[in-house]
Amino acid sequence: MADTYTWSINTLDRELSDGVVYTAHWSLAASRPNPNVSGEDYTAGAYGSQGFTADPSDPGFIPYNDLTEAICIGWVQDALGAETVSSMEASLSANLDEQENPTEAAGVPW
C-alpha cells in the first residue's frame, strides 16, 4: 500500500503592522499501514521553518485573515522546490521501510 504524506502549518510569524507573513513553521508526516498490527501505522515525520518576503502593495498579496493552510503549504512547497519535497518524502518512506523491515537492532543477548 502507498505511503500517505500530510503537510501541516504549525504556526505563522507575521508583522502586526501590515500582516506580512515572514516565516511558516511546517511539519510533514508520513504513514503506512502496518500489515501485522491492525489500526497501528508506521509513522515518520519532519519539520522545519521557511522564510518569506512579501510586499503588501503587490497585487497578489493575500491579507493574513484570508490565508488558508493550503495556501501556506503551497508557499512552503514552492520555496523548497519540487526536487526537495520529493526527496523529503522519499527519505520518510525509507524510514517507514526500515520500520517495516528492520536491518538493525539494539539490545543485549542475556
WOLIN-V162218 format. One record per backbone hydrogen bond with DSSP energy under -0.5 kcal/mol. NH is the residue of the N-H (numbers start at 1). CO is the residue of the C=O. Records with the same first field share a line. If there is no record, write none. Layout:
NH=CO ; CO
This chain:
4=31
6=29
8=27
10=8 ; 25
11=25
13=23
15=20
19=15
22=13 ; 20
23=13
24=50
25=11
26=24 ; 48
27=8
28=46
29=6
30=44
31=4
32=42
34=40
35=33
37=34
40=37
41=39
42=32
44=30
46=28
48=26
50=24
52=22
56=54
58=55
61=58
63=61
66=63
67=63 ; 64
72=68
73=69
74=70
75=71
76=72
77=73
78=74
79=75
80=76
81=77
85=81
86=82
87=83
88=84
89=85
90=86
91=87
92=88
93=89
94=90
95=91
96=92
97=93
98=94
99=95
100=96
101=97
